Amino acid sequence: MEVLSLSTDSRFVHKIWQEEELSKMVDGGVPFPMLSDAGGKIGRAYGVYDEAAGVDIRGRFIIDPDGVIRAMEVLTPEVGRNVDELLRQVKAFQHVVKTGEVTPSGWQPGTPTLKPGPSLVGKVWKEWQPRIIYK
């Protein structure tokens, strides 16, 4: 898994952000590259560039090794993102690719999965109960 951060800020702003803010939140700062999307070319490609403001809107994308977007989330600045949920989803996608099983809502490693197929149709409720995860 590779994590990249991207914004329309310059590399100099990223350096200051890393030194003055992130390093105080995360010991040593964030351990992944912070890239500059000056002009919003990448943001436009992913549909998150705000032309009027000249910035990329907060978003996260899980992209598989084949370049397929498996998940995306776009939030306005007032609401923070959930890193634990991002990591849960990455683990779920990795599990799906490895096993062919599917992961139900809130799945965590070690909890039940579903085996897709005609025998599952109309019977998911027998195999999966939200109380398993949402206690």
C-alpha angles and dihedrals in degrees: 000000000000124000123202130178120209135184139150089254118110123253087254092058089047090052092052092044090052094047100039103033118010096045088058092051098041120033104253093003127270112331097221136075120275108211130197120234095188107182093017099258094145093039089055091051090054095041096245103105115113104211095193094051096034093228140107113252115235109273141146128210131194107208120185124222089267091059094253116143103234097177140001137183127189120192135177114243096260093070122064124221126246113237092187090058091048091052091046090054093048090052090047093052090047090050092049092051092046099045109020088232122125126233119226127219113307093005116176126189109276096027124107121289130194128244108220120228144101093290090064096056110113091001104078088108089063092052101036130042119177089222087073089072105014103060 
